Amino acid sequence: MAETHKEIVKVWIAPGCIVCDACETDCPEVFDVQEETCIIRPPALKAEFTRPLTPSIITAAEGCPVDVIKYEMIDVEGPEPAEWAAQKEAASAPAGGEAGGKASGGGGGAAAAVSYAPPDPKWVQLLEAAHVSGSRSAGGPRAIVRTAKVQPESIQQALPLGAPPDAQFATMVGTGYTRPGKSVAERIRERAEKVGSGAGMTRRGFGVTVAAAWGALVFVGATSLAWFQSFMIPKAPILPPTRVRVGKLTAYTELGVYEDYKPQNIWVVTLEEEGIKKVVAINTVCTHLGCIPNWLPAAQIFKCPCHGSGFRKTGINFEGPAPRPLERFKVEVDATGTLIVDKGTKFRQELGQWSNPAAQILV
């Protein structure tokens, strides 16, 4: 029987993402973690793109703490690519060699050799991120990172999973990866001891220190006042322009879907409803979880690749989890006959807004 292996042809995000950045770290080519959720990057909506990335996608799915990464696989003839085995071995290998438990077990066996090489780069990145957030959010002392050669096993075993930032900071200090700097209070006490003993501070130096302290107080007060004033004064938000010129209206006389401005989230559609020919601008964002559907000319429908929602050419949803139709943008024609789409004004069918004259151009 011919040898086969599996390749991923479709990947999507189920509801429940906690925006932890783990998937984008494992496979940044496919996953894009945003403020409120994670989406699939547009190139990864095609099977030709995802198939070579099968090991990375599986690693990201296995590492997802809430198990929302889903994928679909097919059997492919032939052996699995050699580089896939290397990627799997690298992903599953422990950072510090063999487990330390074998070295301390009973019997007369020889103890496993412990490597004192620098920590694994992945753990270094994790620890650096932890010491920054830990020292600030927990109010701890300033931390100085040094390249101490500690046992990788010690770092992995000592770092508590899901621990708060202050516990992570304490763990890094305990493993010798970070060295806490002196706090402001400690430096003040040391300076006071020198002044009390008559060493280390001259009259001139004392005057400079007092002046610097008063200057710092004035700076902090002025900064606080400026922040308060900035908070109290309302600001006009700086927003990108929402009006997009999409060409002459005469370019849209034929019935159909025009995808020239899909990168700007606009489908210009010429359709006929109740015997009336009109031009509308449809928002390309799926009303389920924000993916970008594809236009299928043969079936004359929009199909979302993430969760299977289907929309007719008019934007009406007819299958899948999408709860409502696609939105339409405001459209108008200027004096030169140019069609202008205003993305800042949207019309929703379920609210009866598609009948608004601004939602369509009769042709």
SULSUL-V913821 format. One line per field, one symbol per residue. ss: DSSP state (@ for helix, = for strand, . for the rest). phi: phi as a letter, one per 30 degrees, with the letter a starting at -180 (. if undefined). burial: b if it has 16 or more other C-alpha atoms within 10 Angstrom, else e. A space follows every 10 residues. Layout:
# SULSUL-V913821
ss->???
phi->???
burial->???
This chain:
# SULSUL-V913821
ss->...======= ===....... .@@@@@.... ===....=== .@@@@.@@@@ @@@@@@@@@@ @@@.....== =======... .@@@@@@@@@ @@.......@ @@........ .......... @@@@@@@@@@ @@@@@@@... ..===..... .@@@@@@@.. ....@@@@@@ @@@@@..=== ...@@@@@@@ @@@@@@.... ..@@@@@@@@ @@@@@@@@@@ @@@@@@@@@@ @@........ ..======@@ @@...===.. .@@@.===== ===..===== ===.=..... .=.===.... ===......= ==....===. .......=== ===....=== =======.@@ @.....@@@. ==.
phi->.ddbbcbdca bacdejdchc idddddbddc cbdcdcacbd dedddcdddd ddcedddddd dddddchcdc abcbdbdjdd eddddddddd dcdddciddd dddcddjcdd dddcdcdeee eddddddddd dddddddcid ddccdbdddc dedddddddd diddeddddd dddddidbbd dddddddddd dddddddibi bcdddddddd dddddddddd dddddddddd ddddbddccd dccbdcjddd dcdddlcccd cdecibccbc bbbhicdbcb ccddddddbi dcdcdcedch bcbdddbidb bdddjddbai dedadddccd babdddiddc ccddbcbcdd cicdddedda bdb
burial->eeeeebbbbb bbbbeebeee bbbbebbbbb bbbeeebbbb ebebbebebb bebbbbbbbb beebeeebbe beeeeeeeee eeeeeeeeee eeeebbeeeb eeeeeeeeee eeeeeeeebb eeebeebbeb bebbbeeeeb bbbebeeeeb bbbbbbeebe eeeebbbbbb bbbebbbbbb eeeeeeeeee eeeeeeeeee beeeeeeeee eeeeeeeeee eeeeeeeeee eeeeeeeeee eeeeebeebe ebeeebbbbe eeeeebbbbb beeeeebbbb bbbbbbbbbe bbbbbeeeee bbbbbbbebb bbbbbbbeee ebebbbbbbb bbeeeeebbb bbbeebbbee eeebeeebbb bee
